[in-house]
Amino acid sequence: MNTPDRRDFLKSAGAAALTTSLFTGKVRGANDKIAAAFIGMGKMGRANLHFAMYQENLVPVAVCDVFQRNLDWAVRDSKNQAKPVKDFREILADKSIDVVCISTPDHWHAYMTVEACKAGKDVYVEKPICVSVDEGVKMVEAARKYKRVVQAGTMQRSAAHFKKATDIIRSGELGKISYVRTWNYGNDDPAGYGNPPDAEPPATLDWDMWLGPAPKVPFNANRFGVDPADKYFSTFRYFWDYAGGMMTDWGVHWLDIVQMAFKEEVPSEITALGGRYWLKDNTETPDTMQVTYKYPSGFIASYERRAGNGNSMFNKTGGILFCGNRGTMFLDRGGYKIIPETAGPEANVIQPAEEKSTDSGNGKHWENFLQCVKTREKPTSDIEICQRSTTTCLLGNVSYRSKLRLDWDAQKWTTQQSEARKHLIREYRKPWKLVV
């Protein structure tokens, strides 16, 4: 079934029953529980299900995936509370469902979020929220138009040590911060994920629905990217049709915290260089990349991706360095460390400090989302906040792909370079349409 229109879907055979409820649990009024459905049950989707189920005020009533293995595993992980659904439109049509969690490949995030808002659902959507700048604009528009609570999955904002670290930065303790570095380094096998040939999709996968609004192409194991052993996250994120590589997959986590520290400022200038210099597989996004951002308040931030060298001064594969004239802060999910400057006019005016953490933020992020579902307040990672962080990362890719240095107009939400604007939008494969 390829037509995306929910009204048409409801007219199809058997769909009349969906206008009331797919489910018989009557969870809406049971102990004030929030009825939740989960769409996209790969590794990240099941992780979200796990964290959500720790919340006392939530019950998982449905799980949805186009791949039978993921669907079966999700039902198991829900302790058999959730019913399996293969078409996400059934979930959106069910009025008994209060919230949906969207953990699909990135190219589905915008469409499903907008349609969920139109259907009266509150939404938890994974990061990056979209694969093109124009999609993010429409997601914010839908959340506001339909008065929905939409939390993005940048859960580091809910971890206590990230909050404390950004408070220290805003306090001025590190002095004037003129440079921030973010990175993801690794010394990967140059064979990467290999070069599997195009083939027929597994009988247990609806490949056409998996593609959805993306271009129609033959099935390829790396495009689908599900690890049979479930050890790593899907490789769809390294193909332009579905995602933005490490720049948007991990860069959004780091740059989101940078923008949190600087009160949600967005860059005004963007320059990117990179390429495929190490990996020999059939993935597409850069294995080596450096993006430089100039921010209006007077600092430079960079994002670096290396696949052929994992060395860093802190022996960390990823993180953030805030460089001030009084000291430097290293920050990642394991905590933060402050190193005072030992030279210059303000040498040794601050004390070294270190705080370790095991708090990922995931549980608190879900707690915050569900609380806001009840209070109708904006959540910690409100959709508009993550739209800004996601756009920052997308602009790194736009600069790289267009081979242009970009000037970003935050008022008009577009580039000053008209020739780059074609990279800010995305065409949907018919008959899918993104309409708020």
Secondary structure, 3 states (H helix, E strand, C coil): CCCCCHHHHHHCCCHHHHHCCCCCCCCCCCCCCEEEEEECCCHHHHHHHHHHHCCCCEEEEEEECCEHHHHHHHHHHCCCCCEEECCHHHHHHCCCCCEEEECCCHHHHHHHHHHHHHCCCEEEECCCCCCCHHHHHHHHHHHHHCCCCEEECCHHHHCHHHHHHHHHHHHCCCCCEEEEEEEEEEECCCCCCCCCCCECCCCCECHHHHHCCCCCCCECHHHHCCCCCCCCCCHHHHCCCCCCHHHHHCHHHHHHHHHHHCCCCCCCEEEEEEECCCCCCCCCCCCEEEEEEEECCCEEEEEEEECEECCCCCCCCEEEEEEECCEEEEEECCEEEEEECCCCCCCCCCCCEEEECCCCCHHHHHHHHHHHHHHCCCCCCEHHHHHHHHHHHHHHHHHHHHCCCEEEECCCCEECCHHHHHHHCCCCCCCCCCCC
